[in-house]
Amino acid sequence: MRTIYGITARGRRRFQELLCEQFEADGPVAQTLYGAMLFLHLADLPAGAARLRRKIIQQTEAIREVSVLRKRLAPVLSTGGRHLTAHLSLQRRLDRKWLQAVLADVDAGNVRDVPDPRRLAAQE
């Protein structure tokens, strides 16, 4: 005998709320979106696309802010400080590029679930 569970309409709404919260959360994409990416195929994609666009704008602004900071502090930064600000700039650029790639898939309708969950489970 086995028990089959299902998700209620209320559960689906709550899941979408939680997924939206992750897309809107402040912080590095590794902390806010990596987990959500595993459920992208279940997201409200038009709303997700709008949130991704906002994240891209935020990353562009963060890149600009780091650039201004680096220029202003360049004369007084230590070697470690120079490397740190360079890394911040590179990380934000990488995050923006990644967000743009995710958005391109969402916009193109290239979002899907795992083709064969049994095959994935066999990889363990």
C-alpha positions as CSV (number, residue, x, y, z in Angstrom):
1,M,0.0,0.0,0.0
2,R,1.3,3.5,-0.7
3,T,0.1,7.0,0.0
4,I,0.0,9.6,-2.7
5,Y,0.2,13.2,-1.6
6,G,-0.9,16.2,-3.5
7,I,-0.5,20.0,-3.1
8,T,-3.6,22.1,-2.3
9,A,-4.5,25.3,-4.1
10,R,-3.5,27.1,-0.9
11,G,-0.1,25.3,-0.9
12,R,0.5,26.2,-4.5
13,R,-0.2,29.9,-3.8
14,R,2.1,29.8,-0.8
15,F,4.8,28.1,-2.9
16,Q,4.5,30.9,-5.5
17,E,4.8,33.5,-2.7
18,L,7.9,31.9,-1.3
19,L,9.4,31.6,-4.8
20,C,8.7,35.3,-5.5
21,E,10.3,36.3,-2.2
22,Q,13.5,34.6,-3.2
23,F,13.5,36.4,-6.6
24,E,12.9,39.7,-4.8
25,A,15.4,39.1,-1.9
26,D,18.3,41.4,-1.5
27,G,21.8,40.0,-1.6
28,P,24.2,38.1,-3.8
29,V,22.5,35.8,-6.4
30,A,24.3,32.8,-4.9
31,Q,22.4,33.3,-1.7
32,T,19.1,34.4,-3.0
33,L,18.5,32.6,-6.3
34,Y,20.5,29.4,-6.5
35,G,17.9,27.4,-4.6
36,A,15.1,29.1,-6.5
37,M,16.6,28.0,-9.8
38,L,15.8,24.4,-9.0
39,F,12.1,25.4,-9.1
40,L,12.2,27.9,-12.0
41,H,10.0,25.6,-14.1
42,L,7.3,26.0,-11.5
43,A,7.5,29.8,-11.3
44,D,5.1,32.3,-12.7
45,L,7.4,33.1,-15.6
46,P,6.1,36.5,-16.7
47,A,6.4,37.7,-13.1
48,G,9.8,36.0,-12.8
49,A,11.0,37.8,-15.9
50,A,10.0,41.1,-14.5
51,R,11.9,40.3,-11.2
52,L,15.0,39.2,-13.2
53,R,14.9,42.5,-15.1
54,R,14.9,44.4,-11.8
55,K,17.8,42.2,-10.5
56,I,19.8,43.0,-13.6
57,I,19.1,46.8,-13.1
58,Q,20.2,46.4,-9.4
59,Q,23.4,44.6,-10.5
60,T,24.2,47.3,-13.1
61,E,23.8,49.9,-10.3
62,A,26.0,47.9,-8.0
63,I,28.7,47.7,-10.7
64,R,28.5,51.5,-11.1
65,E,28.8,52.0,-7.4
66,V,31.8,49.7,-7.1
67,S,33.5,51.5,-10.0
68,V,33.0,54.9,-8.4
69,L,34.3,53.6,-5.1
70,R,37.3,52.0,-6.7
71,K,38.2,55.3,-8.5
72,R,37.7,57.4,-5.4
73,L,39.7,55.1,-3.1
74,A,42.4,54.1,-5.6
75,P,45.0,56.5,-4.2
76,V,44.6,55.2,-0.6
77,L,43.8,51.5,-1.1
78,S,46.2,48.8,0.0
79,T,47.0,45.9,-2.3
80,G,44.5,43.8,-0.5
81,G,41.9,46.5,-0.8
82,R,42.6,46.8,-4.6
83,H,42.1,43.1,-5.0
84,L,38.9,43.1,-2.9
85,T,37.3,45.9,-4.9
86,A,38.4,44.3,-8.2
87,H,36.8,41.0,-7.1
88,L,33.5,42.8,-6.1
89,S,33.4,44.4,-9.6
90,L,34.0,41.0,-11.3
91,Q,31.5,39.2,-9.1
92,R,28.8,41.7,-9.9
93,R,29.5,41.6,-13.6
94,L,29.4,37.8,-13.5
95,D,26.1,37.8,-11.6
96,R,24.6,40.2,-14.1
97,K,25.7,38.1,-17.0
98,W,24.2,35.0,-15.3
99,L,20.9,36.8,-14.7
100,Q,20.8,37.9,-18.3
101,A,21.2,34.3,-19.4
102,V,18.5,33.1,-17.1
103,L,16.2,35.9,-18.4
104,A,17.0,35.0,-22.0
105,D,15.8,31.4,-21.3
106,V,12.7,32.6,-19.5
107,D,11.8,35.1,-22.4
108,A,12.4,32.4,-25.0
109,G,10.3,29.9,-23.2
110,N,13.2,27.6,-22.6
111,V,12.3,26.7,-19.1
112,R,11.7,23.0,-18.3
113,D,11.7,20.5,-15.6
114,V,14.2,17.5,-15.4
115,P,13.3,15.4,-18.4
116,D,13.4,12.1,-16.5
117,P,13.5,12.3,-12.7
118,R,14.2,8.6,-12.4
119,R,17.4,9.0,-14.4
120,L,18.5,11.8,-12.2
121,A,17.8,9.7,-9.1
122,A,19.9,6.9,-10.5
123,Q,22.9,9.3,-10.5
124,E,23.1,9.3,-6.7
